[in-house]
Amino acid sequence: MNQVLPAVLVITVIAGYALALLLAGWWGDRRGGSATTRRLGPLRYSLSLATLCSAWTYFGAVGTASEGSWLFFANALGPVLALTAGYPMWRKVAVLAKQQNVGSLADFLAARYGKSAALGSLCAVVAAIGALPYIALQLDILGSAWRFTVAPGGLASHSPLPPLVVLVGIALIFGARRPSLNQQSAGFVNILSLESIVKLVALVAVAGLAAVLIAQAPGTHTAPVSAAAAAPASAKTVSFITVMLLCTATSFTLPRQFHVGFVTLEEVNDTRAARWILPAYFAIWSLATLLIAISIRSDPALLAVPAPLRLLALPGHHGSSTLTLLALIGGISAGAAMVVVELTAISAMIANEIMLPLLSRVTHRSGAPSDVGRWILFARRAAIIGVGIAAWAYHRIIAGTETADQLGLSALAVFAQFLPALIGGLYWRRAHVDGAFAGIAAGATLWLVTIAAPSVIAASHGGSPPSWGHETGRTLEMAILLSLTVNVLIYVVLSLLARPRLVDTVQARIFVGDLPEGPDPGHGPIRARLRDIEHLLARFIGPEEAGKAVLELRSHSLSGQPSDDEPITPTQVRIAEKLLAGVIGAPSARNVVSLAISSDDLSSGEIDHILDDAAEAVHFSRDLLQIALQGLDQGVSVVDRDHRLIAWNGRYMQLLNLSAAEVYVGKPLSDLLLERSDGEVVNAIRSNLLGLNGSIARGEPLQEEWHLEDGRILEVTGKPLPRGDYLSTLADITSLREAERVLAQDKESLERRVELRTRELTAANSALAEAKRAAEDATGAQKRFVAAASHDLVQPLHAARLFISSVKEGADLSSAHSDLLRRADDAVDGAFRLMRALLNLSRLETSAAEPAVETVALDPIFASLCEEFADQAEARGLRFVVRPTTFHVTSDGDLLRSVIQNLVLNAIRYTPSGTILVTARPAGTNIRLEVRDTGIGIDAAHLEAVFSEFNRLPQAEKLAAGSGLGLSIVARICHFLGHPVSVRSKPDQGSIFSVVIPRAKAAASPRRLAEPTAGQSLDGMTVLCIDDEPDVLLGMKALLERWGARVDTAGSGPEIPATAHGWSAIVADQLLPGETGISILRRLAGQARLRILLTATAQDDWEDELAAEGIRLMRKPAPPLQLRALLASVCAQSAVGTSATTASN
């Protein structure tokens, strides 16, 4: 009877079709925003709605029609009625779904009913349970079709698990790709649209064959047509009306239909075209089904085939394997699309309503996950896999015990339980979450007890459920009717009994429409009570301030003796708005107050639920502001544009002699500054402040000084703020002005008595210095000291390097002498580095500089320390070991070197015998640098004080002399660098000093310029050297002349010799008598090709600034080879220019 198809062929065609779907999805995602895609949007949307035609509809409709039933038409008529007669509801759901940004039917219902998490979870559970028989139905029908058409012994498997795995994979790819559920997925809609076209084409193709058969033998088909038309609905499982109403209802409440109809909807206007495209689709579908059924009923052999497989049997019976394959592909496409979309929709419900809330509770204490989007996708994918496994298990349990119609109607019955809550939520303002929750729970429970449980129990015990024939079909109808009736009754009754919360009222206004207008605020009392407004104010300005503000509200009461239960008046509403406007702004204040008075019963719980986030944010901001204001010595106040108080501090209250009970947010400034019997001075301050109202109203800045009768002087400043607010400050500057007066008197007195009273003058100068120091930057003098110290200390080091270099250049030296000179040069350089580290530390402590943090290689530092201290350790009979290392750290190289130098020096001093070890080892993401010794050790009682200044242990004083500053310097440097330093020690066993430094990757070695060799000559160059240190000039002159240059020297600007031809280069120090080096170099810009500023006091921004003027910057003590390279470059340019001139001549 059936046309057997090779399994390899079928699998190949299915794979090709799946690839075509994936390509369509990829193309849609890539071109989702194109104009062509947008123009096709209504068509794509309408076709995607045809996923309602599942494998049950595809195969089962032909089977039931061939038996003379018109239920297939009821199945098609349901969604048509939903989109035509029910279009106003369809469009309203679409608009609200977009406005509320919902991702599923559970999301939608939870949002309508007070954003109830419990209702959303219940909907997710019920939908997941209802989806199991529906997915099992698809697996059962697809499995039967596969076994019917595929050749025995091929690659086919009778298990539904492999196709289910494939469908779950597709759902994971296209249904759980992005965290946002309502983010448009043109690719996903493209796949559904193409799938709808393919299954319709397949059905029409088979109908074409049926039409040909009918045309060839018209007489044989008359009776079947009449029989089909006359078949009474009562002879079937359930009535036509029941199926039609179920299909109409579930067009809204099927999770997959809600997903494609409202969640993936791109434009609400796309629904208009669907009103005629989808009916046309189902009209073609129904006509094709009827033609196929009529053709089947004329052939007894086809009637012997199981009803769901007759669609495949018709082309196979007439030898058309192509049509058989096409019909099979259409059925597989219908079932696969249903399963994929259903898994996507159900997983969204489970993930959003159940899994993610549980996850958020679990991670609440440990903090939110770093990638929330990844967790959302994980939850959704886990839900897809879980539902797929549950559907497979359900299929295994009920396999062979229920017909396709039984499974399909069972699923539709449970999804219909959402309809009362959906319709009531859209059109009934009193609909309440209690009624919706209880109604859905009751209806789903009855469905479970009367419809689902009997089949599962019978199957699990090896029996079979009762056949749903004529009698049991009526029983099924009664069970469906009973569950929906109980659902509706409970929903209505509990909604009427429940007291609407504020959030219910707000959400009802959004979903149902505007609530009836309340009493006109300008013509009478409002239903909100005075206590409600007081509680609202307390949420934003605090209970204490709210209590004070209510005193003003009570003064505008309707009765002489206001109570908390008295209705508030429009005037009180406006006052409350003004009080809140100073805190959260006028628009927000109006919205908050309107929200509060629109409710019949404003409770603290509802305010917490609706306004918690805003109130907490306001409190946090006000707390921060209050903390900042209380720390000020000035009296500070902020008023709004209506001159109402917003913020103040304790000093403000003290200056105005105000008590805490007199000050609250929103109090008019005029009431606050009323004249009272507090004394003339305080009243004068208040009067003066009232006089500033004009400046406040105009938003003008101001600054004045008020001289009070009690001798005090107040400085008043004002500054306008955004939103019309105004900031005022009151500062008592009496002591400041007195100090200025005293300083002036002292200065005059000192000038008169300078010769006669030297000691008094010295004391007065000290007082004057202290007074000036209080008014100036505390770090200015230290900055100048650091700059002077940098210059004066570096000068002799610079001169020493010049002399050493001159000696090295002046004679042929033995290797021993060269090594000694190199060591001397290194020692000078080391001394300079130590000095620079100490000066940097000084600058750090005065906030005059920041650590020069960079990637530092430890091995060069270790190598230089080995050379520096090896001889010293050997002289004391110690074994000095420095372990080579390849580690790099993040630190300041000079300061770090100073730390290690001090630690090594400390170890050498206090180790009579034994070993000193310097090493570095990993410590997690850090490097632990250690200096170990076998010295005298430190007692545990003295470990905490070892890094204190001038602290020396008794046994240390006997062993070596010292100042007690070495370890103190180490601690201070490590503190500034952020490197923890510690010590472990035992008396007579030694100590281990450790510094933990962040580990760094090895930095790329910078490209170095080739250094000049000793043979390079500066012959022909004339160099002017300017420095106020004679030794520096002498060393510089000797060194440059040995290099072949002619040198002129000067100690300052006036000593510069006159010349008509200028110099090849000018090298000048910065700190010179009378005129700075920079000034001289700028003045001599036209008299030298190369100008070099050689200084120890360079600021960080000088290099770029001077380079723009053609001045090169070098820091003392400059390496001689570096100076020679720079001068040689000018010499080389001069030679090139001379050669070019000669060639041209």
FENRA-V840945 format. One record per residue. N is the residue number from 1. PSI is psi in degrees with one decimal (* if undefined). Layout:
# FENRA-V840945
n psi
N PSI
N PSI
This chain:
# FENRA-V840945
n psi
1 -48.2
2 150.7
3 106.8
4 131.0
5 141.3
6 136.8
7 -39.1
8 -41.3
9 -46.2
10 -44.3
11 -39.3
12 -46.3
13 -41.8
14 -41.3
15 -41.4
16 -40.8
17 -41.6
18 -39.6
19 -40.1
20 -40.5
21 -43.2
22 -39.2
23 -40.0
24 -40.2
25 -42.4
26 -43.6
27 -40.2
28 -40.8
29 -36.4
30 -34.8
31 24.9
32 -31.5
33 7.4
34 161.1
35 -37.8
36 -46.6
37 -39.4
38 -38.4
39 -34.4
40 2.5
41 -50.8
42 -40.3
43 -44.1
44 -40.9
45 -46.4
46 -43.9
47 -33.5
48 -27.7
49 -19.2
50 2.9
51 -14.0
52 -26.3
53 89.9
54 -173.5
55 -32.9
56 -45.7
57 -40.0
58 -55.3
59 -41.8
60 -33.3
61 -44.5
62 -41.1
63 -48.3
64 -36.9
65 -37.3
66 -15.5
67 6.9
68 11.8
69 144.4
70 14.9
71 -25.0
72 -34.4
73 -34.4
74 -37.1
75 -36.9
76 -32.1
77 -28.9
78 -57.3
79 -29.0
80 -45.2
81 -39.0
82 -36.0
83 -10.9
84 -70.2
85 -34.6
86 19.9
87 -40.3
88 -41.3
89 -40.8
90 -46.9
91 -36.1
92 -42.9
93 -40.6
94 -45.4
95 -46.0
96 -36.9
97 -38.8
98 -42.1
99 -40.7
100 -6.0
101 43.1
102 157.5
103 0.1
104 171.2
105 -40.0
106 -40.1
107 -45.4
108 -49.9
109 -38.9
110 -39.5
111 -39.8
112 -42.3
113 65.0
114 25.1
115 47.5
116 117.6
117 -34.7
118 -42.5
119 -41.5
120 -40.9
121 -41.6
122 -45.1
123 -40.1
124 -42.1
125 -46.6
126 -43.1
127 -40.0
128 -41.3
129 -42.2
130 -27.7
131 -24.8
132 -51.5
133 -30.2
134 -42.9
135 -39.8
136 -35.5
137 -43.6
138 -42.4
139 -39.3
140 -46.8
141 -43.8
142 -37.6
143 -42.0
144 -42.0
145 -39.0
146 -48.1
147 -28.9
148 -32.1
149 -23.7
150 139.9
151 137.2
152 148.2
153 -0.8
154 -152.9
155 1.8
156 148.7
157 139.3
158 -8.5
159 137.1
160 -3.2
161 -46.5
162 -49.4
163 -33.1
164 -39.5
165 -42.0
166 -44.3
167 -39.2
168 -38.8
169 -42.7
170 -40.1
171 -37.3
172 -36.0
173 -48.7
174 -15.1
175 -11.4
176 51.8
177 -31.2
178 148.5
179 -35.0
180 123.4
181 -35.8
182 9.5
183 128.3
184 136.1
185 87.1
186 -33.0
187 -42.6
188 -44.2
189 -36.4
190 -43.3
191 -45.1
192 -38.3
193 -46.1
194 -39.5
195 -40.1
196 -38.4
197 -43.5
198 -46.1
199 -32.0
200 -41.4
201 -42.5
202 -44.3
203 -41.6
204 -35.8
205 -44.2
206 -37.0
207 -33.6
208 -42.3
209 -42.0
210 -39.8
211 -39.0
212 -42.6
213 -39.1
214 -39.9
215 -33.5
216 -30.5
217 73.1
218 -31.9
219 -31.3
220 -11.0
221 -1.2
222 -47.2
223 -45.0
224 -38.2
225 -44.3
226 -40.8
227 -41.5
228 -39.4
229 -29.9
230 -6.4
231 121.3
232 140.7
233 -29.4
234 -13.9
235 -2.0
236 -169.9
237 -54.2
238 168.3
239 159.2
240 -44.1
241 -41.1
242 -46.8
243 -42.6
244 -44.2
245 -38.3
246 -43.9
247 -34.4
248 -46.3
249 -45.5
250 -7.5
251 -25.5
252 -34.4
253 -8.1
254 127.7
255 -42.2
256 -34.5
257 -37.5
258 -37.2
259 -50.8
260 -27.3
261 -28.5
262 -34.9
263 -47.6
264 3.9
265 126.7
266 -47.9
267 135.8
268 -33.0
269 -14.3
270 -22.2
271 -22.9
272 -47.0
273 -30.9
274 -20.8
275 -24.1
276 -24.5
277 -46.4
278 -43.4
279 -38.5
280 -39.7
281 -47.0
282 -27.0
283 -45.4
284 -42.4
285 -48.3
286 -41.9
287 -43.3
288 -40.8
289 -42.4
290 -42.6
291 -43.8
292 -41.6
293 -41.6
294 -42.0
295 -39.0
296 -40.6
297 -17.1
298 -6.9
299 108.3
300 -31.4
301 -38.0
302 -32.6
303 -19.4
304 -16.3
305 143.0
306 139.7
307 -46.1
308 -15.7
309 2.4
310 -27.8
311 -39.2
312 -29.6
313 -31.8
314 -55.8
315 -33.3
316 -39.1
317 -28.8
318 15.4
319 18.7
320 91.6
321 -30.0
322 -46.4
323 -34.0
324 -46.3
325 -42.7
326 -40.8
327 -39.0
328 -43.3
329 -41.9
330 -42.8
331 -43.6
332 -40.4
333 -43.6
334 -46.6
335 -39.8
336 -43.1
337 -41.4
338 -46.8
339 -43.0
340 -48.5
341 -38.4
342 -43.6
343 -40.7
344 -47.0
345 -45.1
346 -40.0
347 -35.9
348 -41.9
349 -51.5
350 -44.2
351 -48.3
352 -37.0
353 -21.9
354 -57.8
355 -48.0
356 -40.8
357 -39.8
358 -41.6
359 -40.8
360 -33.3
361 -38.0
362 -40.1
363 5.8
364 -43.2
365 -34.4
366 -4.2
367 156.0
368 148.3
369 149.3
370 -29.7
371 90.0
372 -40.0
373 -38.7
374 -37.2
375 -36.4
376 -46.5
377 -38.6
378 -45.5
379 -42.4
380 -40.8
381 -38.9
382 -37.7
383 -40.1
384 -48.0
385 -41.2
386 -44.6
387 -39.4
388 -44.4
389 -41.9
390 -39.8
391 -39.7
392 -41.7
393 -41.1
394 -41.2
395 -39.6
396 -34.9
397 -44.5
398 9.9
399 124.4
400 0.1
401 -17.1
402 147.8
403 169.0
404 -41.4
405 -38.0
406 -45.8
407 -44.2
408 -49.1
409 -32.7
410 -43.8
411 -42.7
412 -35.6
413 -41.0
414 -35.3
415 -24.7
416 -16.2
417 -18.3
418 -16.3
419 -45.3
420 -44.5
421 -34.3
422 -50.0
423 -45.9
424 -38.0
425 -24.3
426 -26.2
427 -1.0
428 115.0
429 -31.4
430 -2.9
431 131.7
432 152.5
433 -32.5
434 -44.8
435 -42.5
436 -45.4
437 -50.3
438 -38.1
439 -47.9
440 -42.0
441 -42.6
442 -46.2
443 -43.6
444 -35.9
445 -43.4
446 -40.3
447 -42.1
448 -41.1
449 -41.6
450 -22.4
451 -54.4
452 -45.8
453 -41.8
454 -39.8
455 -43.7
456 -41.3
457 -43.6
458 -41.0
459 -38.2
460 -20.0
461 10.4
462 0.6
463 -165.8
464 144.4
465 161.9
466 144.5
467 130.5
468 70.7
469 -144.5
470 -48.9
471 -48.8
472 -24.0
473 -42.6
474 -35.8
475 -41.1
476 -44.1
477 -42.4
478 -38.1
479 -42.4
480 -46.6
481 -40.5
482 -46.1
483 -40.6
484 -36.8
485 -46.7
486 -40.0
487 -51.1
488 -44.0
489 -48.3
490 -40.2
491 -48.0
492 -47.2
493 -49.8
494 -32.3
495 -38.7
496 -33.8
497 -27.8
498 146.2
499 119.8
500 133.3
501 171.0
502 -40.5
503 -32.1
504 -42.2
505 -42.6
506 -47.5
507 -34.1
508 -39.1
509 -37.1
510 -45.0
511 -35.8
512 -35.4
513 178.3
514 140.4
515 157.5
516 141.0
517 136.8
518 -172.8
519 147.1
520 122.1
521 -21.6
522 -2.3
523 13.4
524 -176.9
525 157.7
526 154.9
527 -24.1
528 148.2
529 166.4
530 -37.4
531 -30.5
532 -43.6
533 -38.6
534 -41.7
535 -39.1
536 -45.1
537 -37.8
538 -32.4
539 -30.2
540 -33.7
541 2.3
542 151.0
543 -40.7
544 -47.3
545 -36.0
546 -40.3
547 -39.7
548 -41.4
549 -32.8
550 -26.0
551 -39.8
552 -37.9
553 -40.1
554 -27.9
555 -16.6
556 25.8
557 157.9
558 -29.1
559 166.8
560 -28.8
561 84.4
562 147.7
563 170.1
564 -25.5
565 1.6
566 134.1
567 143.3
568 152.9
569 163.8
570 -35.8
571 -41.4
572 -34.2
573 -44.7
574 -37.0
575 -43.3
576 -40.3
577 -43.3
578 -39.0
579 -44.1
580 -29.1
581 -33.2
582 -16.2
583 -44.9
584 5.2
585 151.5
586 -47.1
587 -44.9
588 -37.7
589 -42.5
590 -41.4
591 -42.4
592 -44.9
593 -40.3
594 -41.0
595 -38.2
596 -45.1
597 -8.0
598 -12.8
599 146.9
600 -33.9
601 101.1
602 113.8
603 158.8
604 -32.9
605 -39.9
606 -38.3
607 -41.4
608 -41.8
609 -41.1
610 -41.4
611 10.5
612 -49.0
613 -46.6
614 -43.7
615 -42.4
616 -40.9
617 -41.4
618 -45.3
619 -42.4
620 -45.7
621 -42.0
622 -37.0
623 -44.6
624 -44.0
625 -42.8
626 -40.7
627 -42.9
628 -41.8
629 -37.4
630 -22.0
631 0.1
632 145.6
633 -23.1
634 151.3
635 127.6
636 139.2
637 149.6
638 129.4
639 157.2
640 -173.5
641 -19.8
642 13.6
643 38.0
644 141.8
645 133.3
646 -45.9
647 155.6
648 173.2
649 175.6
650 -34.5
651 -34.7
652 -45.3
653 -36.3
654 -43.2
655 -32.6
656 4.7
657 50.4
658 144.2
659 164.2
660 -30.6
661 -19.8
662 -11.6
663 129.8
664 160.8
665 130.1
666 -3.7
667 131.5
668 140.6
669 -34.2
670 -36.3
671 -35.0
672 -31.8
673 19.7
674 143.2
675 134.8
676 -179.4
677 55.3
678 0.9
679 152.8
680 -33.8
681 -48.2
682 -40.9
683 -33.6
684 -40.1
685 -44.9
686 -41.2
687 -43.1
688 -39.5
689 -38.8
690 -31.0
691 -12.5
692 1.3
693 -31.6
694 -44.7
695 -38.6
696 -44.9
697 -37.3
698 -8.8
699 35.0
700 137.3
701 152.2
702 158.5
703 118.9
704 161.1
705 130.7
706 126.2
707 112.8
708 162.7
709 -26.6
710 9.9
711 -10.2
712 154.1
713 122.8
714 133.8
715 124.6
716 126.5
717 149.3
718 144.9
719 128.4
720 145.9
721 167.3
722 157.7
723 15.8
724 2.9
725 165.0
726 131.3
727 129.0
728 144.0
729 144.4
730 119.0
731 130.5
732 105.0
733 23.0
734 -47.5
735 -35.3
736 -47.3
737 -36.7
738 -41.3
739 -40.9
740 -40.1
741 -42.6
742 -41.9
743 -42.8
744 -42.9
745 -43.4
746 -40.9
747 -43.0
748 -41.1
749 -39.1
750 -39.7
751 -33.1
752 -30.0
753 21.9
754 -35.9
755 -29.5
756 -31.2
757 76.9
758 -44.8
759 -42.1
760 -37.6
761 -41.3
762 -43.4
763 -41.9
764 -40.0
765 -38.3
766 -43.5
767 -39.7
768 -41.2
769 -40.9
770 -41.0
771 -41.6
772 -38.0
773 -30.5
774 -25.7
775 -13.5
776 173.2
777 126.6
778 -19.1
779 0.7
780 -46.5
781 -37.8
782 -36.5
783 -43.7
784 -36.3
785 -43.9
786 -40.5
787 -44.7
788 -40.9
789 -39.7
790 -41.7
791 -50.6
792 -33.1
793 -31.3
794 -29.0
795 -52.9
796 -33.4
797 -40.0
798 -43.9
799 -39.5
800 -42.4
801 -36.9
802 -44.0
803 -43.0
804 -43.5
805 -37.3
806 -41.1
807 -43.3
808 -32.4
809 -18.1
810 -16.5
811 162.1
812 116.5
813 149.4
814 164.4
815 -34.8
816 -43.9
817 -39.2
818 -38.8
819 -38.9
820 -41.9
821 -38.7
822 -42.8
823 -38.9
824 -43.2
825 -41.5
826 -37.2
827 -41.2
828 -44.0
829 -40.2
830 -40.9
831 -40.4
832 -42.5
833 -41.3
834 -44.1
835 -41.7
836 -35.6
837 -41.7
838 -40.4
839 -38.5
840 -39.4
841 -41.1
842 -43.4
843 -38.6
844 -42.4
845 -25.3
846 10.6
847 27.0
848 -7.8
849 163.7
850 150.4
851 139.0
852 74.9
853 130.1
854 178.6
855 122.9
856 128.8
857 130.9
858 -30.3
859 -44.6
860 -36.9
861 -43.5
862 -41.6
863 -44.5
864 -35.3
865 -35.5
866 -44.8
867 -37.8
868 -37.8
869 -4.0
870 -48.1
871 -40.5
872 -42.0
873 -41.1
874 -38.8
875 -27.9
876 4.9
877 25.4
878 152.0
879 113.5
880 115.6
881 125.1
882 114.0
883 125.9
884 152.0
885 154.0
886 8.6
887 148.9
888 145.7
889 167.2
890 109.5
891 -177.1
892 116.8
893 -45.4
894 -45.5
895 -37.5
896 -40.8
897 -40.3
898 -38.7
899 -49.1
900 -39.4
901 -47.4
902 -39.7
903 -42.0
904 -44.9
905 -40.8
906 -40.5
907 -42.3
908 -41.1
909 -40.2
910 27.5
911 99.6
912 -35.6
913 159.2
914 -140.0
915 146.3
916 126.7
917 129.8
918 123.1
919 164.3
920 138.1
921 154.0
922 148.4
923 77.2
924 -123.2
925 8.1
926 175.4
927 129.8
928 111.8
929 126.5
930 140.6
931 111.0
932 143.8
933 165.3
934 36.2
935 -151.9
936 -18.2
937 175.0
938 134.6
939 146.6
940 -31.2
941 -21.1
942 2.3
943 -39.7
944 -28.4
945 1.9
946 -25.0
947 9.5
948 155.2
949 140.1
950 25.2
951 121.6
952 137.1
953 151.9
954 -44.2
955 -27.0
956 -36.2
957 -31.6
958 -27.5
959 -40.9
960 150.0
961 156.3
962 170.4
963 -14.7
964 20.0
965 -15.8
966 -55.1
967 -27.7
968 -42.6
969 -41.0
970 -47.6
971 -41.2
972 -41.1
973 -45.6
974 -34.8
975 -45.1
976 -34.5
977 -12.7
978 27.3
979 109.2
980 133.4
981 140.6
982 168.4
983 138.8
984 135.5
985 151.7
986 135.4
987 136.9
988 6.1
989 -18.6
990 -179.7
991 156.1
992 111.7
993 129.5
994 140.0
995 125.0
996 123.0
997 139.5
998 134.0
999 146.0
1000 155.2
1001 152.5
1002 126.2
1003 148.1
1004 134.1
1005 126.2
1006 147.0
1007 127.4
1008 142.1
1009 146.5
1010 129.4
1011 148.7
1012 150.6
1013 168.8
1014 -19.0
1015 -9.5
1016 139.0
1017 148.9
1018 29.8
1019 136.5
1020 -10.7
1021 146.1
1022 127.3
1023 131.7
1024 121.6
1025 126.9
1026 117.2
1027 142.8
1028 1.5
1029 113.0
1030 -39.0
1031 -38.2
1032 -45.1
1033 -41.7
1034 -46.2
1035 -40.9
1036 -43.7
1037 -42.9
1038 -43.6
1039 -45.3
1040 -37.2
1041 -34.0
1042 -27.2
1043 -5.9
1044 3.3
1045 156.0
1046 130.1
1047 131.5
1048 144.0
1049 153.8
1050 143.9
1051 -13.0
1052 -178.5
1053 -46.8
1054 -20.2
1055 0.1
1056 124.9
1057 147.9
1058 143.5
1059 149.3
1060 -21.6
1061 -4.5
1062 -161.6
1063 162.1
1064 -36.8
1065 151.0
1066 127.4
1067 117.4
1068 143.0
1069 163.1
1070 -51.3
1071 94.8
1072 156.4
1073 127.8
1074 -48.3
1075 137.1
1076 159.9
1077 -38.6
1078 -42.9
1079 -42.2
1080 -44.0
1081 -35.5
1082 -38.0
1083 -32.1
1084 26.8
1085 -34.7
1086 3.7
1087 11.0
1088 141.9
1089 -28.7
1090 125.9
1091 126.3
1092 127.6
1093 113.3
1094 104.8
1095 158.8
1096 1.0
1097 31.3
1098 138.4
1099 161.7
1100 -32.3
1101 6.5
1102 -36.7
1103 -51.2
1104 -39.2
1105 -44.0
1106 -34.8
1107 -33.7
1108 -23.6
1109 2.2
1110 16.9
1111 128.3
1112 139.8
1113 129.1
1114 144.4
1115 137.3
1116 148.5
1117 120.0
1118 137.6
1119 127.4
1120 -39.1
1121 -34.0
1122 -41.4
1123 -41.4
1124 -38.7
1125 -40.8
1126 -43.4
1127 -36.8
1128 -31.8
1129 -38.1
1130 -39.0
1131 -41.0
1132 -41.9
1133 -38.8
1134 -40.0
1135 -40.7
1136 -43.5
1137 -38.6
1138 -41.2
1139 -41.9
1140 -38.8
1141 -42.8
1142 -42.1
1143 -37.9
1144 -29.5
1145 *
